[in-house]
Amino acid sequence: MRLMKKNIFSLFLFLNTTSIYGSNVTETFIIDSEDNNQSFVSMKANAYANKLILHHAYLSIIDDVRYQDCWLEFLKNKEIKINVSESKLNPVSANKNSVYYELLFNTDKIIVPENVRQKFKSICQ
C-alpha cells in the first residue's frame, strides 16, 4: 500500500510540478533514503538532477517541447558532454524513507557542443 501511494504521489508530482516557462525549468523528484546514508542520497540526487538537465538540454538548441521525444531518441547510446551553469538542487522535505528535491535550471545556461547541436538539428528538424 505504501509503495502504491508513493508511486501515485511521484506521478502526481511529475505531472504537476514540471514546468517550463521560457528558459527556466523546475523539476521535482523523490529519492529513496531507506537504509542509505545522507551522502549516498545526495549523490543519487545529484546524478538524477544531471540526468534531468541532460534530458532538457535540447531546449537550449530548439526551444520547443515537441522535440523532446526526438532528443531522447537522439541521446540513446551516446555520451554527450554538456556544460551547465547556475543550476540549483534543493532538498524540500524529508522523512526516514525519502527526500523530496526541487531542481531549478535555465536552459540558456546549458552549453551543448556545436557538432551535437548540428547533428540534432539535422536529424530532428
N, C-alpha and C positions, 0 to 999 in steps of 0.2 A: 504494500500500500504506500509506504514512504517513497519507494522508487517511482511509482506511478505519479505521485504528487510532485516529485522533483522533476520528472520529465515534462509534465504539463506546465509546471512553473517555468522551466527553461524555455519551452516552446513559446509560452506567453511573453517572456522577456525578449526573446529574439524577435518576435513579430511586432512587439510594441515599443521596443526601445532602440531598434536600429533606425537611425535617422541620418539622412544625408541632406544637408542644407548648404547649397553652394559647394564649397570645397571643404567644409567642416564635417567630420564624421564622428558619430558617437556610437560605440558598440558596448553592450553589456554582456557579461558571461559569468558562469559559475565554475569554480574549480573545486573538486572534492578535496577535503582535507583530512579525511578519516585516516588514522594511523600514519600520518606524514608530519614531518617537522616543518616549521614555518619557512625555512629556506627552500625546501623542496617544493612547497606550494607556490612560493614566489617564483621559482624557476619555471614551474609549469605555466604559471600565469604569464610570464614574460614570453615564453615560447609561443603560447597561444595568441598573445597580442601581436607578435611578429607575423604569425600566420595570417591573422585578420588584416593586418596592414598590407601584406603582400596580395591578399585576395581582393583588396580595394585599389591596388596600385594602378589599375587600368584607368581609373578616374583622373589620374594625372596626365594621361595620354589623350583619352576621349572622355569628356565629362558627360557621359550618358549611360545610365544604369542598364540600358538594353544590351550593352556589350559585356555584361558580367559573365554570362554563360560561355561566350567565346573566349574570354580571358581565362576562365578556369580551365577550359579545354586546352588552351594555349600553354598553360603552366605545366600540364602533365608531363612527367619525365624530363623536366628541365630544371636546372639550377640557375635561378636568376637572382643576381645580387642587386639590391636597391639601396639607396641611401635615404634615410628618413630623419628629419629634424622636427623638434617640437611636438613629439607625441607624449601623451601623459597617461599613465596607468594608475588608477586609484582604487584601493580596496574600499568598497562602500559599506559592507556589513559582513559579519562572520558569525558562525556558530561552530560547534565542535565537529560538524560534518562537512562544511563547505564555506567557501569565501566567495562573495559576490563582488565582481570588479566592474569598473567603468573605464573604457579606453577612449581617449579623445585624440584625434589627429586631424591634420589638414592635408588634403590631397595635393595642394600646391607645394607642400614641403616634401613630397616624395620625388626622388630623382631616379628615373629609370634610364639605363644606358640607351644611347641613341640607336644602336643596332637592334635592340629589343623593341624599341618604340616603332621603328620602321617595319620590322617583321610582323609585329602585332597588327599594325595598320594594314599591311598588305594582305594579311590573312582574314581579318575580321571586318574590314570595311567594304 
